[in-house]
Amino acid sequence: MRDDKLSSAAAENDLEDMVASSDTGARKPLGVPGKLLVSIAAAWSLFQLWIASPLPYMMRFGVFSATEARSIHLAFALFLAFMAYPALKRSPRDRIPLQDWLLAAVGAFCGAYLFMFYSELAQRPGRPITQDIVVGVVGILVLLEATRRALGPPLMVVAAIFIAYSLFGPYMPGILAHRGVSLGGLVNHQWLGTQGVFGIALGVSTSFVFLFVLFGALLDKAGAGNYFIKVAFSLLGHYRGGPAKAAVVASGMTGLISGSSIANTVTTGTFTIPMMKRVGFSAEKAGAVEVASSVNGQIMPPVMGAAAFLMVEYVGIPYVEVIKHAFLPAIISYIALLYIVHLEALKANMKGLPSSNPVRPLLNKVLGFLTGIILLMALSFAIYYGLGWLKPLLGDAASWVIAAALVVIYVGLLKVSSNYPELELDDPSSSVVKLPQTRPTVMVGLHYILPVIVLVWCLMVERLSPGLSAFWATMFMIFIMLTQHPITAVFRGRSRVAVDIRQGVQDLWDGLVSGARNMIGIGIATATAGIVVGAVSQTGVGLVLADVVEILSGGNLMMILLLTAILSLILGMGLPTTANYIVVSALMAPVIVLLGQQNGLIVPLIAVHLFVFYFGIMADVTPPVGLASFAAAAVSGGDPLRTGFQAFYYSLRTAALPFLFIFNTDLLLIDVSFLQGIVIFIIATIAMLIFAAGTQGYMITRSRWYESVLLLLVAFTLFRPGFWMDRIHDPYQSIPPAQFAEALGSVDPDSNLRVQISGEDDFGSPMTTYILVPVPGGETSEERMQQLGMELWVDGDQTLVDFVEFGSTAQNLGFDFDQEIIEVEAPVDRWAREWMWIPGFAIFALVVLMQRRRRDKEQTASVA
């Protein structure tokens, strides 16, 4: 027994080291250095809260420009990286060597250089002095070493290659050659400006990401993480394969507030994996379910592993729009994973864990569920329209009244929770044989939902910036942490108020420290990825890459997407998801959009960025390096590689989604109405469930190979009905270029023309591409051409762009003087593509009929 406890403690320590080495730093110094480490981490969190708040502008003190804030942000990250991450595996964990103190101080100075010498640098833009160059060179080297420690060698090597490429451009072979960059030019671009290290990526980390990571850390320290796990098990643990379904839901809820797939795997997997094994899952399958669901937590808005905030800057759309586009794929991916788990349970004839809930008739359960949904909808409408009526009535006092009402609701929920037993933190090594009851479990932690509601309200209704929304949600979370223990103590009739106050303060302190330590790797990653982005903008390597990719792919868009997916997977094996997304999107996103246009497919930029992001996440699953699989295997006791391959198999649905929404942007809710969105959600969910059944080889019973093929065909038809309809009837008819104006005047105002043009790009090189032209308002062809802001000139067989009005729709679309219009394609009247769903469902019904007959025969034979 003592040996078992020792081995369990050793395994737990190994897990903590794995998470620490990848997320928070493995070093835990003792004494004064340890206190200094946590104090600086807490100070970083407080600094980020300060610059996000309105207080600096109200007090006219401590106002920092964006560049200054980024500089201080990186200084904190570098200092903490050398304090928290040891240089080598054999380096001490309980003390900080002298050389690390020195590197931390040098890194902090170089990081804060732009802040300390901001006015001097502003007076000599583009003219660095010797001191600037020395600090820049040392800063880049120190940043690369911090990257190696916090994130491993791959990102450091990638950044070093791009630095070498910038410096030694003239010596590069063939089309890779460029005129080169001087050392002073490199430092000026990468370290002294906002094009490289201190560019958009670090700015997003400073402005948005830190606050969301801190918000998640505070929620977890307050007890929300344990609450989510308990609720998921109480709701789903008694069904077939219940612990696995609970693992999916718990990881999804944890993913709402966590940006790390590895930490998510360990946090929830410690409880879920042993329970999955208890009901019949093998060690590898239990670990794989946890990996698949935890990694998918990064695609779940609002945090999305920090990528959502980067997309705001890179794509140029509001944060709310990013959430809207990312929401549907994330939801249907999780629903499909639940179904995959259900199929695994059916295959093995698994049972659930014993339920603690009182037995109620099915009708009562359904009525109770519907009543809860109706009450929730009524409450949502009352809050939305009630506040909409109150705000104009109360004027400036509205915010104070709403805040007071929120506090009253919070205290009321604590009063309700005090009528139920408190949630105790589970011991992972204990034998769990009975699930918690649903009602008491749900009721005891409802107040944890309030900060999330505040966050969503500020983002979606008030339309505040992501940073300010996260600030107010975090401040409310801090209020909850400081007050929940003493208020609950009063309601429960305990005389431990002073102790509970100290517990709240300790939880807050731990949350501030944990949030900052979780941010070290992200801060370093965004800064180092900025080197790659800076090199791309300084050397023009993006254009070279476009030529290389076009040659390798033969101009075929599907081949381009496959190459991009492979590049994301390869880079993601060594890079964290955020850095992988920055690097691949900087290199490949413009290439996909450009080559897609040249092939006649207008791909929205957000679709391309989500495509890159999804495959960056898949790298956390993909063997042989998927770290999340190693973490899950450490918990389950299974083989890491087999766990990784099984997790990749479960994640095929996540790999298929990006290809689908590139060709069918309806899945991203682009240009669809509310009712269309509901229909798309229902059909896409059904299609993903059918895809899951096809890939798993099981639906009602084990599938024959041809049934799996038919199921995959049905899923494809439901996802992309336009593919088959285009084969039956071309959606466009070709019109002579000279009749462009007539075509514009003859089609419906809510449609588009596809126009192929030939001309020169911004660099004077020949190019041929397609432009999707929305038909403007106006009754006649002349009025619509005037609204478009373009005039044409017909010269024999040629139709040329003769004039483009400045700031017009035509100029924004990409039309320019002297371009030649090669082809005009106008939409034609044809059946709606959704008619293809009918034969798809007919084939599905045929497969269902075949499987039901075979299952009935098998059951009859087994009884006989």
Secondary structure by P-SEA (a helix, b strand, c coil): caaaaaaaaaaaaaaaaaaaaccccccccccaaaaaaaaaaaaaaaaaaaaacccccccccccccaaaaaaaaaaaaaaaaaaccccccccccccccaaaaaaaaaaaaaaaccccaaaaaaaccccccaaaaaaaaaaaaaaaaaaaaacccaaaaaaaaaaaaaaaccccccccccccccaaaaaaaccccccccccaaaaaaaccaaaaaaaaaaaaaacaaaaaaaaaaaccccccaaaaaaaaaaaaaaaaccccaaaaaaacccccaaaaaaacccaaaaaaaaaaaaaacccccccccaaaaaaaaaacccaaaaaaaacaaaaaaaaaaaaaaaaaaaaabbbbcccccccccaaaaaaaaaaaaaaaaaaaaaaaaaaaaaaaaaccaaaaaaaaaaaaaaaaaaaaaaacccccccccccccccccccaaaaaaccccaaaaaaaaaacccccccaaaaaaaaaaaaaaaaacaaaaaaaaacccaaaaaaaaaaaaaaaaaaaaaaaaaaaaaaaaaaaaaaaaaaaccaaaaaaaaaaaaacccaaaaaaaaaaaaaaaaccccaaaaaaaaaaccaaaaaaaaaaacccccaaaaaaaaaaaaaacccccccaaaaaaaaaaacccaaaaaaaaaaaaaaaaaaaaaaaaccccccccccaaaaaaaaaaaaaaaaaaaaaaaccccccccaaaaaaaaaaaaaaacaaaaaaaaccccccccccaaaaaaacccccbbbbbbbbccccccccccccccccccccccaaaaaaaacbbbbbccccccccccccccccccccccccccccbbbbbbbccccccaaaaaaaaaaaaaaaaaaaaaaaaaaaac
